[in-house]
């Protein structure tokens, strides 16, 4: 009897926790997609990322190279070196 009452009171809590985790996961997926899309289309954004979050830019470069697209890293470095001179 006590266990069934406790199980019923836990159901709403479990649903809230599940919804919270689901929302957090969805936000993470959409955030990662937005970040990748922005880095994929804007060299200026990649330059800003190289200064603030170089490890994220490295993950971007590796994922793009893994997909078979080479030369983006080198193109960025060349452009950024030429802009300093």
PDB file of N, CA, C and O in Angstrom:
ATOM      1  N   UNK A   1       0.821  -1.186   0.000  1.00  0.00           N
ATOM      2  CA  UNK A   1       0.000   0.000   0.000  1.00  0.00           C
ATOM      3  C   UNK A   1       0.875   1.265   0.000  1.00  0.00           C
ATOM      4  O   UNK A   1       0.645   2.187  -0.782  1.00  0.00           O
ATOM      5  N   UNK A   2       1.859   1.293   0.868  1.00  0.00           N
ATOM      6  CA  UNK A   2       2.740   2.457   0.954  1.00  0.00           C
ATOM      7  C   UNK A   2       3.549   2.595  -0.329  1.00  0.00           C
ATOM      8  O   UNK A   2       3.772   3.705  -0.812  1.00  0.00           O
ATOM      9  N   UNK A   3       3.988   1.467  -0.877  1.00  0.00           N
ATOM     10  CA  UNK A   3       4.797   1.496  -2.095  1.00  0.00           C
ATOM     11  C   UNK A   3       4.011   2.042  -3.284  1.00  0.00           C
ATOM     12  O   UNK A   3       4.566   2.797  -4.082  1.00  0.00           O
ATOM     13  N   UNK A   4       2.752   1.686  -3.423  1.00  0.00           N
ATOM     14  CA  UNK A   4       1.947   2.178  -4.538  1.00  0.00           C
ATOM     15  C   UNK A   4       1.715   3.671  -4.430  1.00  0.00           C
ATOM     16  O   UNK A   4       1.710   4.373  -5.442  1.00  0.00           O
ATOM     17  N   UNK A   5       1.522   4.169  -3.209  1.00  0.00           N
ATOM     18  CA  UNK A   5       1.362   5.620  -3.035  1.00  0.00           C
ATOM     19  C   UNK A   5       2.661   6.333  -3.395  1.00  0.00           C
ATOM     20  O   UNK A   5       2.652   7.386  -4.032  1.00  0.00           O
ATOM     21  N   UNK A   6       3.767   5.745  -2.980  1.00  0.00           N
ATOM     22  CA  UNK A   6       5.057   6.359  -3.270  1.00  0.00           C
ATOM     23  C   UNK A   6       5.338   6.317  -4.780  1.00  0.00           C
ATOM     24  O   UNK A   6       5.883   7.276  -5.327  1.00  0.00           O
ATOM     25  N   UNK A   7       4.980   5.239  -5.445  1.00  0.00           N
ATOM     26  CA  UNK A   7       5.183   5.132  -6.885  1.00  0.00           C
ATOM     27  C   UNK A   7       4.337   6.155  -7.629  1.00  0.00           C
ATOM     28  O   UNK A   7       4.788   6.740  -8.613  1.00  0.00           O
ATOM     29  N   UNK A   8       3.121   6.370  -7.163  1.00  0.00           N
ATOM     30  CA  UNK A   8       2.256   7.361  -7.814  1.00  0.00           C
ATOM     31  C   UNK A   8       2.794   8.772  -7.637  1.00  0.00           C
ATOM     32  O   UNK A   8       2.683   9.596  -8.546  1.00  0.00           O
ATOM     33  N   UNK A   9       3.379   9.060  -6.476  1.00  0.00           N
ATOM     34  CA  UNK A   9       3.928  10.395  -6.270  1.00  0.00           C
ATOM     35  C   UNK A   9       5.235  10.583  -7.032  1.00  0.00           C
ATOM     36  O   UNK A   9       5.617  11.716  -7.325  1.00  0.00           O
ATOM     37  N   UNK A  10       5.918   9.506  -7.354  1.00  0.00           N
ATOM     38  CA  UNK A  10       7.165   9.599  -8.096  1.00  0.00           C
ATOM     39  C   UNK A  10       6.920   9.786  -9.596  1.00  0.00           C
ATOM     40  O   UNK A  10       7.779  10.329 -10.290  1.00  0.00           O
ATOM     41  N   UNK A  11       5.780   9.353 -10.104  1.00  0.00           N
ATOM     42  CA  UNK A  11       5.499   9.465 -11.533  1.00  0.00           C
ATOM     43  C   UNK A  11       5.600  10.892 -12.057  1.00  0.00           C
ATOM     44  O   UNK A  11       6.284  11.112 -13.057  1.00  0.00           O
ATOM     45  N   UNK A  12       4.945  11.881 -11.424  1.00  0.00           N
ATOM     46  CA  UNK A  12       5.074  13.252 -11.942  1.00  0.00           C
ATOM     47  C   UNK A  12       6.517  13.750 -11.895  1.00  0.00           C
ATOM     48  O   UNK A  12       6.957  14.465 -12.796  1.00  0.00           O
ATOM     49  N   UNK A  13       7.247  13.379 -10.859  1.00  0.00           N
ATOM     50  CA  UNK A  13       8.649  13.789 -10.751  1.00  0.00           C
ATOM     51  C   UNK A  13       9.471  13.155 -11.868  1.00  0.00           C
ATOM     52  O   UNK A  13      10.306  13.822 -12.479  1.00  0.00           O
ATOM     53  N   UNK A  14       9.244  11.885 -12.134  1.00  0.00           N
ATOM     54  CA  UNK A  14       9.975  11.205 -13.197  1.00  0.00           C
ATOM     55  C   UNK A  14       9.658  11.827 -14.554  1.00  0.00           C
ATOM     56  O   UNK A  14      10.550  11.970 -15.391  1.00  0.00           O
ATOM     57  N   UNK A  15       8.417  12.191 -14.777  1.00  0.00           N
ATOM     58  CA  UNK A  15       8.034  12.833 -16.038  1.00  0.00           C
ATOM     59  C   UNK A  15       8.717  14.190 -16.184  1.00  0.00           C
ATOM     60  O   UNK A  15       9.189  14.536 -17.267  1.00  0.00           O
ATOM     61  N   UNK A  16       8.771  14.947 -15.110  1.00  0.00           N
ATOM     62  CA  UNK A  16       9.432  16.255 -15.158  1.00  0.00           C
ATOM     63  C   UNK A  16      10.920  16.101 -15.444  1.00  0.00           C
ATOM     64  O   UNK A  16      11.492  16.857 -16.229  1.00  0.00           O
ATOM     65  N   UNK A  17      11.538  15.124 -14.806  1.00  0.00           N
ATOM     66  CA  UNK A  17      12.970  14.894 -15.035  1.00  0.00           C
ATOM     67  C   UNK A  17      13.202  14.473 -16.481  1.00  0.00           C
ATOM     68  O   UNK A  17      14.128  14.957 -17.132  1.00  0.00           O
ATOM     69  N   UNK A  18      12.363  13.572 -16.982  1.00  0.00           N
ATOM     70  CA  UNK A  18      12.498  13.116 -18.366  1.00  0.00           C
ATOM     71  C   UNK A  18      12.329  14.277 -19.337  1.00  0.00           C
ATOM     72  O   UNK A  18      13.103  14.409 -20.285  1.00  0.00           O
ATOM     73  N   UNK A  19      11.335  15.109 -19.111  1.00  0.00           N
ATOM     74  CA  UNK A  19      11.120  16.263 -19.991  1.00  0.00           C
ATOM     75  C   UNK A  19      12.302  17.215 -19.934  1.00  0.00           C
ATOM     76  O   UNK A  19      12.723  17.747 -20.962  1.00  0.00           O
ATOM     77  N   UNK A  20      12.839  17.433 -18.742  1.00  0.00           N
ATOM     78  CA  UNK A  20      13.998  18.311 -18.599  1.00  0.00           C
ATOM     79  C   UNK A  20      15.207  17.791 -19.349  1.00  0.00           C
ATOM     80  O   UNK A  20      15.906  18.552 -20.018  1.00  0.00           O
ATOM     81  N   UNK A  21      15.458  16.478 -19.238  1.00  0.00           N
ATOM     82  CA  UNK A  21      16.586  15.871 -19.941  1.00  0.00           C
ATOM     83  C   UNK A  21      16.361  15.946 -21.450  1.00  0.00           C
ATOM     84  O   UNK A  21      17.288  16.235 -22.206  1.00  0.00           O
ATOM     85  N   UNK A  22      15.145  15.689 -21.881  1.00  0.00           N
ATOM     86  CA  UNK A  22      14.825  15.750 -23.311  1.00  0.00           C
ATOM     87  C   UNK A  22      15.032  17.160 -23.863  1.00  0.00           C
ATOM     88  O   UNK A  22      15.604  17.323 -24.941  1.00  0.00           O
ATOM     89  N   UNK A  23      14.578  18.166 -23.146  1.00  0.00           N
ATOM     90  CA  UNK A  23      14.755  19.553 -23.582  1.00  0.00           C
ATOM     91  C   UNK A  23      16.240  19.907 -23.641  1.00  0.00           C
ATOM     92  O   UNK A  23      16.690  20.563 -24.581  1.00  0.00           O
ATOM     93  N   UNK A  24      16.998  19.472 -22.635  1.00  0.00           N
ATOM     94  CA  UNK A  24      18.442  19.749 -22.623  1.00  0.00           C
ATOM     95  C   UNK A  24      19.131  19.088 -23.814  1.00  0.00           C
ATOM     96  O   UNK A  24      20.000  19.694 -24.441  1.00  0.00           O
ATOM     97  N   UNK A  25      18.751  17.859 -24.125  1.00  0.00           N
ATOM     98  CA  UNK A  25      19.329  17.160 -25.276  1.00  0.00           C
ATOM     99  C   UNK A  25      19.002  17.882 -26.581  1.00  0.00           C
ATOM    100  O   UNK A  25      19.877  18.074 -27.426  1.00  0.00           O
ATOM    101  N   UNK A  26      17.761  18.275 -26.740  1.00  0.00           N
ATOM    102  CA  UNK A  26      17.360  18.986 -27.966  1.00  0.00           C
ATOM    103  C   UNK A  26      18.092  20.311 -28.107  1.00  0.00           C
ATOM    104  O   UNK A  26      18.524  20.671 -29.202  1.00  0.00           O
ATOM    105  N   UNK A  27      18.232  21.037 -27.005  1.00  0.00           N
ATOM    106  CA  UNK A  27      18.975  22.297 -27.054  1.00  0.00           C
ATOM    107  C   UNK A  27      20.430  22.048 -27.446  1.00  0.00           C
ATOM    108  O   UNK A  27      21.010  22.827 -28.201  1.00  0.00           O
ATOM    109  N   UNK A  28      21.010  20.984 -26.944  1.00  0.00           N
ATOM    110  CA  UNK A  28      22.387  20.647 -27.288  1.00  0.00           C
ATOM    111  C   UNK A  28      22.548  20.307 -28.763  1.00  0.00           C
ATOM    112  O   UNK A  28      23.507  20.734 -29.407  1.00  0.00           O
ATOM    113  N   UNK A  29      21.607  19.539 -29.290  1.00  0.00           N
ATOM    114  CA  UNK A  29      21.680  19.160 -30.712  1.00  0.00           C
ATOM    115  C   UNK A  29      21.523  20.386 -31.604  1.00  0.00           C
ATOM    116  O   UNK A  29      22.298  20.580 -32.541  1.00  0.00           O
ATOM    117  N   UNK A  30      20.517  21.216 -31.312  1.00  0.00           N
ATOM    118  CA  UNK A  30      20.317  22.414 -32.135  1.00  0.00           C
ATOM    119  C   UNK A  30      21.460  23.406 -31.970  1.00  0.00           C
ATOM    120  O   UNK A  30      21.843  24.071 -32.933  1.00  0.00           O
ATOM    121  N   UNK A  31      22.006  23.514 -30.769  1.00  0.00           N
ATOM    122  CA  UNK A  31      23.156  24.387 -30.545  1.00  0.00           C
ATOM    123  C   UNK A  31      24.374  23.932 -31.326  1.00  0.00           C
ATOM    124  O   UNK A  31      25.078  24.751 -31.918  1.00  0.00           O
ATOM    125  N   UNK A  32      24.628  22.627 -31.331  1.00  0.00           N
ATOM    126  CA  UNK A  32      25.760  22.083 -32.086  1.00  0.00           C
ATOM    127  C   UNK A  32      25.563  22.298 -33.582  1.00  0.00           C
ATOM    128  O   UNK A  32      26.510  22.623 -34.298  1.00  0.00           O
ATOM    129  N   UNK A  33      24.332  22.114 -34.050  1.00  0.00           N
ATOM    130  CA  UNK A  33      24.045  22.328 -35.471  1.00  0.00           C
ATOM    131  C   UNK A  33      24.267  23.792 -35.844  1.00  0.00           C
ATOM    132  O   UNK A  33      24.880  24.085 -36.871  1.00  0.00           O
ATOM    133  N   UNK A  34      23.776  24.705 -35.021  1.00  0.00           N
ATOM    134  CA  UNK A  34      23.942  26.141 -35.290  1.00  0.00           C
ATOM    135  C   UNK A  34      25.426  26.500 -35.319  1.00  0.00           C
ATOM    136  O   UNK A  34      25.879  27.215 -36.214  1.00  0.00           O
ATOM    137  N   UNK A  35      26.178  26.005 -34.344  1.00  0.00           N
ATOM    138  CA  UNK A  35      27.606  26.306 -34.262  1.00  0.00           C
ATOM    139  C   UNK A  35      28.347  25.767 -35.486  1.00  0.00           C
ATOM    140  O   UNK A  35      29.169  26.471 -36.073  1.00  0.00           O
ATOM    141  N   UNK A  36      28.061  24.529 -35.871  1.00  0.00           N
ATOM    142  CA  UNK A  36      28.713  23.951 -37.050  1.00  0.00           C
ATOM    143  C   UNK A  36      28.340  24.729 -38.299  1.00  0.00           C
ATOM    144  O   UNK A  36      29.199  25.022 -39.131  1.00  0.00           O
ATOM    145  N   UNK A  37      27.074  25.064 -38.434  1.00  0.00           N
ATOM    146  CA  UNK A  37      26.615  25.796 -39.617  1.00  0.00           C
ATOM    147  C   UNK A  37      27.291  27.156 -39.710  1.00  0.00           C
ATOM    148  O   UNK A  37      27.715  27.572 -40.788  1.00  0.00           O
ATOM    149  N   UNK A  38      27.390  27.843 -38.590  1.00  0.00           N
ATOM    150  CA  UNK A  38      28.025  29.166 -38.573  1.00  0.00           C
ATOM    151  C   UNK A  38      29.511  29.055 -38.917  1.00  0.00           C
ATOM    152  O   UNK A  38      30.034  29.875 -39.672  1.00  0.00           O
ATOM    153  N   UNK A  39      30.193  28.047 -38.369  1.00  0.00           N
ATOM    154  CA  UNK A  39      31.609  27.876 -38.674  1.00  0.00           C
ATOM    155  C   UNK A  39      31.811  27.440 -40.124  1.00  0.00           C
ATOM    156  O   UNK A  39      32.827  27.772 -40.735  1.00  0.00           O
ATOM    157  N   UNK A  40      30.867  26.711 -40.668  1.00  0.00           N
ATOM    158  CA  UNK A  40      30.988  26.206 -42.026  1.00  0.00           C
ATOM    159  C   UNK A  40      30.794  27.306 -43.074  1.00  0.00           C
ATOM    160  O   UNK A  40      31.245  27.161 -44.210  1.00  0.00           O
ATOM    161  N   UNK A  41      30.132  28.396 -42.704  1.00  0.00           N
ATOM    162  CA  UNK A  41      29.829  29.441 -43.681  1.00  0.00           C
ATOM    163  C   UNK A  41      30.592  30.746 -43.455  1.00  0.00           C
ATOM    164  O   UNK A  41      30.586  31.611 -44.331  1.00  0.00           O
ATOM    165  N   UNK A  42      31.240  30.910 -42.318  1.00  0.00           N
ATOM    166  CA  UNK A  42      31.869  32.194 -42.022  1.00  0.00           C
ATOM    167  C   UNK A  42      33.317  32.025 -41.559  1.00  0.00           C
ATOM    168  O   UNK A  42      33.583  31.484 -40.486  1.00  0.00           O
ATOM    169  N   UNK A  43      34.232  32.493 -42.382  1.00  0.00           N
ATOM    170  CA  UNK A  43      35.645  32.444 -42.012  1.00  0.00           C
ATOM    171  C   UNK A  43      35.930  33.394 -40.851  1.00  0.00           C
ATOM    172  O   UNK A  43      36.776  33.102 -40.005  1.00  0.00           O
ATOM    173  N   UNK A  44      35.236  34.519 -40.805  1.00  0.00           N
ATOM    174  CA  UNK A  44      35.418  35.457 -39.693  1.00  0.00           C
ATOM    175  C   UNK A  44      34.999  34.824 -38.364  1.00  0.00           C
ATOM    176  O   UNK A  44      35.646  35.028 -37.338  1.00  0.00           O
ATOM    177  N   UNK A  45      33.913  34.057 -38.397  1.00  0.00           N
ATOM    178  CA  UNK A  45      33.472  33.368 -37.183  1.00  0.00           C
ATOM    179  C   UNK A  45      34.500  32.324 -36.755  1.00  0.00           C
ATOM    180  O   UNK A  45      34.761  32.156 -35.564  1.00  0.00           O
ATOM    181  N   UNK A  46      35.081  31.627 -37.727  1.00  0.00           N
ATOM    182  CA  UNK A  46      36.131  30.653 -37.393  1.00  0.00           C
ATOM    183  C   UNK A  46      37.338  31.347 -36.777  1.00  0.00           C
ATOM    184  O   UNK A  46      37.972  30.802 -35.874  1.00  0.00           O
ATOM    185  N   UNK A  47      37.659  32.540 -37.257  1.00  0.00           N
ATOM    186  CA  UNK A  47      38.787  33.278 -36.677  1.00  0.00           C
ATOM    187  C   UNK A  47      38.483  33.670 -35.236  1.00  0.00           C
ATOM    188  O   UNK A  47      39.348  33.570 -34.365  1.00  0.00           O
ATOM    189  N   UNK A  48      37.254  34.117 -34.986  1.00  0.00           N
ATOM    190  CA  UNK A  48      36.855  34.453 -33.616  1.00  0.00           C
ATOM    191  C   UNK A  48      36.896  33.208 -32.721  1.00  0.00           C
ATOM    192  O   UNK A  48      37.306  33.280 -31.562  1.00  0.00           O
ATOM    193  N   UNK A  49      36.471  32.082 -33.267  1.00  0.00           N
ATOM    194  CA  UNK A  49      36.504  30.831 -32.501  1.00  0.00           C
ATOM    195  C   UNK A  49      37.937  30.400 -32.218  1.00  0.00           C
ATOM    196  O   UNK A  49      38.221  29.822 -31.168  1.00  0.00           O
ATOM    197  N   UNK A  50      38.840  30.682 -33.153  1.00  0.00           N
ATOM    198  CA  UNK A  50      40.239  30.286 -32.939  1.00  0.00           C
ATOM    199  C   UNK A  50      40.859  31.043 -31.777  1.00  0.00           C
ATOM    200  O   UNK A  50      41.770  30.539 -31.119  1.00  0.00           O
ATOM    201  N   UNK A  51      40.372  32.242 -31.522  1.00  0.00           N
ATOM    202  CA  UNK A  51      40.903  33.037 -30.408  1.00  0.00           C
ATOM    203  C   UNK A  51      40.237  32.674 -29.083  1.00  0.00           C
ATOM    204  O   UNK A  51      40.898  32.615 -28.046  1.00  0.00           O
ATOM    205  N   UNK A  52      38.926  32.430 -29.121  1.00  0.00           N
ATOM    206  CA  UNK A  52      38.192  32.175 -27.874  1.00  0.00           C
ATOM    207  C   UNK A  52      38.139  30.697 -27.504  1.00  0.00           C
ATOM    208  O   UNK A  52      38.344  30.337 -26.345  1.00  0.00           O
ATOM    209  N   UNK A  53      37.865  29.845 -28.482  1.00  0.00           N
ATOM    210  CA  UNK A  53      37.677  28.418 -28.230  1.00  0.00           C
ATOM    211  C   UNK A  53      38.419  27.590 -29.282  1.00  0.00           C
ATOM    212  O   UNK A  53      37.785  26.980 -30.143  1.00  0.00           O
ATOM    213  N   UNK A  54      39.750  27.562 -29.223  1.00  0.00           N
ATOM    214  CA  UNK A  54      40.505  26.849 -30.264  1.00  0.00           C
ATOM    215  C   UNK A  54      40.209  25.350 -30.299  1.00  0.00           C
ATOM    216  O   UNK A  54      40.306  24.735 -31.362  1.00  0.00           O
ATOM    217  N   UNK A  55      39.855  24.755 -29.176  1.00  0.00           N
ATOM    218  CA  UNK A  55      39.576  23.320 -29.163  1.00  0.00           C
ATOM    219  C   UNK A  55      38.294  22.997 -29.929  1.00  0.00           C
ATOM    220  O   UNK A  55      38.197  21.930 -30.535  1.00  0.00           O
ATOM    221  N   UNK A  56      37.312  23.896 -29.915  1.00  0.00           N
ATOM    222  CA  UNK A  56      36.088  23.679 -30.690  1.00  0.00           C
ATOM    223  C   UNK A  56      36.384  23.805 -32.177  1.00  0.00           C
ATOM    224  O   UNK A  56      35.851  23.042 -32.983  1.00  0.00           O
ATOM    225  N   UNK A  57      37.224  24.758 -32.544  1.00  0.00           N
ATOM    226  CA  UNK A  57      37.602  24.912 -33.951  1.00  0.00           C
ATOM    227  C   UNK A  57      38.359  23.674 -34.441  1.00  0.00           C
ATOM    228  O   UNK A  57      38.188  23.245 -35.582  1.00  0.00           O
ATOM    229  N   UNK A  58      39.183  23.114 -33.580  1.00  0.00           N
ATOM    230  CA  UNK A  58      39.923  21.902 -33.940  1.00  0.00           C
ATOM    231  C   UNK A  58      38.963  20.740 -34.203  1.00  0.00           C
ATOM    232  O   UNK A  58      39.175  19.961 -35.133  1.00  0.00           O
ATOM    233  N   UNK A  59      37.914  20.620 -33.393  1.00  0.00           N
ATOM    234  CA  UNK A  59      36.905  19.578 -33.615  1.00  0.00           C
ATOM    235  C   UNK A  59      36.198  19.817 -34.947  1.00  0.00           C
ATOM    236  O   UNK A  59      35.913  18.869 -35.678  1.00  0.00           O
ATOM    237  N   UNK A  60      35.915  21.082 -35.264  1.00  0.00           N
ATOM    238  CA  UNK A  60      35.294  21.405 -36.551  1.00  0.00           C
ATOM    239  C   UNK A  60      36.190  20.970 -37.707  1.00  0.00           C
ATOM    240  O   UNK A  60      35.737  20.299 -38.634  1.00  0.00           O
ATOM    241  N   UNK A  61      37.466  21.358 -37.646  1.00  0.00           N
ATOM    242  CA  UNK A  61      38.395  20.997 -38.720  1.00  0.00           C
ATOM    243  C   UNK A  61      38.485  19.478 -38.887  1.00  0.00           C
ATOM    244  O   UNK A  61      38.456  18.969 -40.008  1.00  0.00           O
ATOM    245  N   UNK A  62      38.592  18.767 -37.778  1.00  0.00           N
ATOM    246  CA  UNK A  62      38.720  17.311 -37.858  1.00  0.00           C
ATOM    247  C   UNK A  62      37.456  16.673 -38.424  1.00  0.00           C
ATOM    248  O   UNK A  62      37.542  15.725 -39.203  1.00  0.00           O
ATOM    249  N   UNK A  63      36.296  17.175 -38.047  1.00  0.00           N
ATOM    250  CA  UNK A  63      35.055  16.581 -38.562  1.00  0.00           C
ATOM    251  C   UNK A  63      34.898  16.855 -40.051  1.00  0.00           C
ATOM    252  O   UNK A  63      34.418  15.999 -40.794  1.00  0.00           O
ATOM    253  N   UNK A  64      35.298  18.041 -40.489  1.00  0.00           N
ATOM    254  CA  UNK A  64      35.213  18.370 -41.917  1.00  0.00           C
ATOM    255  C   UNK A  64      36.208  17.519 -42.707  1.00  0.00           C
ATOM    256  O   UNK A  64      35.882  17.013 -43.781  1.00  0.00           O
ATOM    257  N   UNK A  65      37.421  17.365 -42.173  1.00  0.00           N
ATOM    258  CA  UNK A  65      38.420  16.536 -42.850  1.00  0.00           C
ATOM    259  C   UNK A  65      37.990  15.073 -42.868  1.00  0.00           C
ATOM    260  O   UNK A  65      38.253  14.361 -43.837  1.00  0.00           O
ATOM    261  N   UNK A  66      37.341  14.627 -41.816  1.00  0.00           N
ATOM    262  CA  UNK A  66      36.848  13.251 -41.752  1.00  0.00           C
ATOM    263  C   UNK A  66      35.791  12.994 -42.825  1.00  0.00           C
ATOM    264  O   UNK A  66      35.663  11.880 -43.335  1.00  0.00           O
ATOM    265  N   UNK A  67      35.038  14.039 -43.159  1.00  0.00           N
ATOM    266  CA  UNK A  67      34.001  13.889 -44.177  1.00  0.00           C
ATOM    267  C   UNK A  67      34.574  13.959 -45.598  1.00  0.00           C
ATOM    268  O   UNK A  67      33.846  13.766 -46.572  1.00  0.00           O
ATOM    269  N   UNK A  68      35.871  14.235 -45.712  1.00  0.00           N
ATOM    270  CA  UNK A  68      36.513  14.222 -47.016  1.00  0.00           C
ATOM    271  C   UNK A  68      36.764  15.592 -47.616  1.00  0.00           C
ATOM    272  O   UNK A  68      37.242  15.686 -48.746  1.00  0.00           O
ATOM    273  N   UNK A  69      36.459  16.643 -46.899  1.00  0.00           N
ATOM    274  CA  UNK A  69      36.710  18.004 -47.394  1.00  0.00           C
ATOM    275  C   UNK A  69      38.018  18.498 -46.779  1.00  0.00           C
ATOM    276  O   UNK A  69      38.091  18.740 -45.575  1.00  0.00           O
ATOM    277  N   UNK A  70      39.029  18.643 -47.595  1.00  0.00           N
ATOM    278  CA  UNK A  70      40.341  19.068 -47.121  1.00  0.00           C
ATOM    279  C   UNK A  70      40.645  20.481 -47.604  1.00  0.00           C
ATOM    280  O   UNK A  70      40.108  20.936 -48.614  1.00  0.00           O
ATOM    281  N   UNK A  71      41.512  21.166 -46.867  1.00  0.00           N
ATOM    282  CA  UNK A  71      41.998  22.467 -47.299  1.00  0.00           C
ATOM    283  C   UNK A  71      41.402  23.653 -46.575  1.00  0.00           C
ATOM    284  O   UNK A  71      41.899  24.768 -46.733  1.00  0.00           O
ATOM    285  N   UNK A  72      40.360  23.461 -45.790  1.00  0.00           N
ATOM    286  CA  UNK A  72      39.743  24.600 -45.099  1.00  0.00           C
ATOM    287  C   UNK A  72      40.696  25.167 -44.051  1.00  0.00           C
ATOM    288  O   UNK A  72      40.852  26.383 -43.939  1.00  0.00           O
ATOM    289  N   UNK A  73      41.332  24.283 -43.285  1.00  0.00           N
ATOM    290  CA  UNK A  73      42.272  24.723 -42.252  1.00  0.00           C
ATOM    291  C   UNK A  73      43.413  25.527 -42.888  1.00  0.00           C
ATOM    292  O   UNK A  73      43.774  26.599 -42.402  1.00  0.00           O
ATOM    293  N   UNK A  74      43.967  25.000 -43.967  1.00  0.00           N
ATOM    294  CA  UNK A  74      45.083  25.665 -44.632  1.00  0.00           C
ATOM    295  C   UNK A  74      44.657  26.990 -45.242  1.00  0.00           C
ATOM    296  O   UNK A  74      45.394  27.973 -45.185  1.00  0.00           O
ATOM    297  N   UNK A  75      43.475  27.012 -45.819  1.00  0.00           N
ATOM    298  CA  UNK A  75      42.947  28.251 -46.404  1.00  0.00           C
ATOM    299  C   UNK A  75      42.754  29.321 -45.323  1.00  0.00           C
ATOM    300  O   UNK A  75      43.082  30.489 -45.533  1.00  0.00           O
ATOM    301  N   UNK A  76      42.227  28.917 -44.182  1.00  0.00           N
ATOM    302  CA  UNK A  76      42.057  29.857 -43.071  1.00  0.00           C
ATOM    303  C   UNK A  76      43.398  30.397 -42.606  1.00  0.00           C
ATOM    304  O   UNK A  76      43.556  31.606 -42.434  1.00  0.00           O
ATOM    305  N   UNK A  77      44.364  29.511 -42.401  1.00  0.00           N
ATOM    306  CA  UNK A  77      45.676  29.944 -41.915  1.00  0.00           C
ATOM    307  C   UNK A  77      46.357  30.880 -42.907  1.00  0.00           C
ATOM    308  O   UNK A  77      46.995  31.858 -42.515  1.00  0.00           O
ATOM    309  N   UNK A  78      46.219  30.576 -44.177  1.00  0.00           N
ATOM    310  CA  UNK A  78      46.816  31.431 -45.196  1.00  0.00           C
ATOM    311  C   UNK A  78      46.164  32.816 -45.201  1.00  0.00           C
ATOM    312  O   UNK A  78      46.857  33.832 -45.256  1.00  0.00           O
ATOM    313  N   UNK A  79      44.866  32.852 -45.144  1.00  0.00           N
ATOM    314  CA  UNK A  79      44.138  34.132 -45.131  1.00  0.00           C
ATOM    315  C   UNK A  79      44.484  34.945 -43.892  1.00  0.00           C
ATOM    316  O   UNK A  79      44.694  36.155 -43.975  1.00  0.00           O
ATOM    317  N   UNK A  80      44.542  34.277 -42.742  1.00  0.00           N
ATOM    318  CA  UNK A  80      44.805  34.988 -41.502  1.00  0.00           C
ATOM    319  C   UNK A  80      46.253  35.490 -41.454  1.00  0.00           C
ATOM    320  O   UNK A  80      46.512  36.569 -40.921  1.00  0.00           O
ATOM    321  N   UNK A  81      47.193  34.721 -42.003  1.00  0.00           N
ATOM    322  CA  UNK A  81      48.591  35.173 -42.046  1.00  0.00           C
ATOM    323  C   UNK A  81      48.749  36.348 -43.002  1.00  0.00           C
ATOM    324  O   UNK A  81      49.490  37.285 -42.703  1.00  0.00           O
ATOM    325  N   UNK A  82      48.068  36.320 -44.149  1.00  0.00           N
ATOM    326  CA  UNK A  82      48.144  37.420 -45.110  1.00  0.00           C
ATOM    327  C   UNK A  82      47.489  38.685 -44.586  1.00  0.00           C
ATOM    328  O   UNK A  82      47.886  39.788 -44.961  1.00  0.00           O
ATOM    329  N   UNK A  83      46.500  38.540 -43.733  1.00  0.00           N
ATOM    330  CA  UNK A  83      45.823  39.733 -43.207  1.00  0.00           C
ATOM    331  C   UNK A  83      46.668  40.439 -42.156  1.00  0.00           C
ATOM    332  O   UNK A  83      46.473  41.625 -41.893  1.00  0.00           O
ATOM    333  N   UNK A  84      47.610  39.709 -41.554  1.00  0.00           N
ATOM    334  CA  UNK A  84      48.516  40.324 -40.564  1.00  0.00           C
ATOM    335  C   UNK A  84      49.569  41.186 -41.244  1.00  0.00           C
ATOM    336  O   UNK A  84      50.033  42.166 -40.661  1.00  0.00           O
ATOM    337  N   UNK A  85      49.946  40.842 -42.451  1.00  0.00           N
ATOM    338  CA  UNK A  85      51.011  41.572 -43.166  1.00  0.00           C
ATOM    339  C   UNK A  85      50.517  42.808 -43.852  1.00  0.00           C
ATOM    340  O   UNK A  85      51.298  43.516 -44.488  1.00  0.00           O
TER     341      UNK A  85
END
